[in-house]
Every structure is written in C-alpha cells, then in structure tokens.
Amino acid sequence: MKTLCFLTLTVIAVVLTRTSGTKQSFPIFNQCLWNPCKNGGQCIRKGFFFVCKCRPGYTGRNCQIRVNPCHKRPCKNGGVCMRLGNGFHCKCRPGYTGQNCQTYCKRAVADIVFVLDESGSITHRNFEIIKKFVKNLISIFPISRTQVRVGVITFSTYIKNEFNLNRYFTHRQLYYAINRIRYSNGATNTHLALNYLKRHAFQSRAGGRKLIPQIAIVITDGRSTHPKLTRDTARILKHSGIQVYAIGIGKQVPRSELVTIASNPSKEYIYGINSFRDLTKIKSSIASKTCLGALFQQDNAKPHTARKTSNNIEELDGVKVLLQPAYSPDVAPSDYGLFRSMQHFMKGY
C-alpha cells in the first residue's frame, strides 16, 4: 500500500502546467524535499530518484542502519571490542597493546625514562593528568629488574631527577613513586632535560644497561625558553642512539621544535594533541611503538623454539627477538644480571 501511494504521488507530481500561448512543461518531483535520509545523511537528487550519502557509522538506503564496528571482530589476541561513538575501543588482555591488541609486550626488554614538563603553563591540575597517563602507560609494560625499567625526570627552571632506572622494579612501587612527585612551576628549560638524558639518565650508575634499547618519552605543552640550546642539545642526543618520543600538548608547542626533539623519522616519534585529556587517546599507540622498540626475550628451550611458537612470534608486529646463546636450554640471558656468581663463573668459559 505504501509503495502504491508513493508511485501515485510521483505520478501526480509530474503535472502538466499549461497557460494560454505557452509550451507544455513537466516539472520533476524532488524527492529530497521529504528528507528521506536519516541520521544526518545528505540527500542527492538523481532525476526521479535520490541517493543518500551517509555519515560515518551509518549505512542503508536511507542511512537508517547504524554500523556496528565490532561486527568484524577488529580486536586480536583475545581483546574485547567495545563500541565508542561511531568507532570502537579494544580492551586488551594483559601483555598486549595497540589499537587492535596486535602488539605483544609481555616479554619486552627496555630502559624507559619519562621527561615531564612542569613549567608554569602546565598547572597543577594538568600535571596530575600527565602523572595518570604515565601510570596507565607503565601498567602495560612488564616491569622488573631484568625486563622493562622506568625512570622519571621533571623540568621547569631546573631539573629534578625523581628516580633512576634502578630504583623501582614493580608496578606498585612505581605507582607510589609517581604519586609522590610534586608539581613546581617555572620556565621551560627543555635543553636542560635533554642534556640530563644524554649525560646521566641512561648511565650504568643510574641503572642503564648495555645493548638494551634506551627510550625517552618527553611530554611538554610549550615552546622552550631557549630554542637554540634545545636544538643543539637535541642534535647531540639523537646521535647517542636514544629513541626519543615527543608529545606536544596544545597549540603553544611549535611542531618544528617537536621535530627537533624527536628521533627520526619524526612522523613515527611525534604526537601532537589538543588537550591534556587527549593523552588517553594516544596511550595504545605509544605503548605499541615503545614495545616494538624494545626487545623480545627468547630462550632456546624446545617449547619456545617449536614451529608453532616461532610462527606466532613472527606474526607480532615488528618485535625484535633477543636470541639466547646456546649455553643452556633453560637459562634466559637476563639471569646473568640476577645471579652475579653465575656471571663471574661463566666468564672463563
């Protein structure tokens, strides 16, 4: 019945208008006048017909169907897909990270130092948001003496070494230490922070380890007080082999300065966000990249070198594998850092 009425309406709409001494004309009925496209869709007239251009997240002839982004199961490795507006968010299992839980981080090995801006423009409230972001990021890493170590320095007018890489080796200890960091405003002497990274943060006396990836994550919200000194110091830092991620918050941070600070290629190491609340949006991405910059610790026991295990490791996005020398099937390379007597004994063999 509805179809019949619609066709009748269309036929009636093609009316013959005739006036004395004029030619016949046939006005075409514009179906878009009835707003057939739902949910903000755009109606495009096609002769007697119409086509709806739907907004992201909707489909159907009239944009009446809301797309379920979780329908295609985008979350890998047992992650749970949760709808978030027109998109989705993956809640990953412990040890996995990334937008689709595609990155395995449980056996990563790295030294990571957070460099936090606490200048006057940050404010106490936003500094607490930064601390929460750092704790959420740390929760993904396998914190231990032999795997991922974490240090934190803050900077404004002066540098403060909050704690070294060899100070805390559990998540609980790190959370407590970060909660105790106090905000103090001042200038933005970014060059002092970068210089400290190069000279002190990754040294052996501070807990830095040889042959282990060294990663720095710099978070700032403004132009440095001394841009030239920042450029010169950053250039030296890059040559040292330290991987530097630069997170710029707000419009006061020139992209050129982030490029100066970050490692190359800069597009892989730079994050520009509009507000401090947006830090949560980049957590998975930066955690994934940080884990990929770390090493995957692998021993040569048969279950770990089996074909199925090896194939699974190869599927992990870009993870670098630290292979174990053939000295024992059940001893990991990290054990030499735990058992000093073993380390000294094995030196002669």
Buried (B, 14 or more C-beta within 10 A) or exposed (E): EEEEEEEEEBEEBEEEEEEEEEEEEEEEBEBBEEEBBBBEBEBEEEEEEBEBEBBEBBBBBBBBBBBEBBEEEBBBBEBEBEBEEEEBBBEBBEBBBBBBBBBBBBBBBBBBBBBBBBBEBBBEEBBBBBBBBBBEBBBBBBBBBBBBBBBBBBBBBEBBBBBBBBBBBEBEBBBEBBEEBEBBBBBBBBBBBBBBBBEBBBEEEBBBBEEBBBBBBBBBBBBBBBBEBBBBBBEEBBEEEBBBBBBBBBEEBBEEBBBBBBBEEBEEBBBBBEEBEBBEEBBBBBBBBBBBBBBBBBBBBEEBBEEEBEEEBEEBEEBEBBEBEEEEEEBBBBBBEEEEEEEEEEEEE
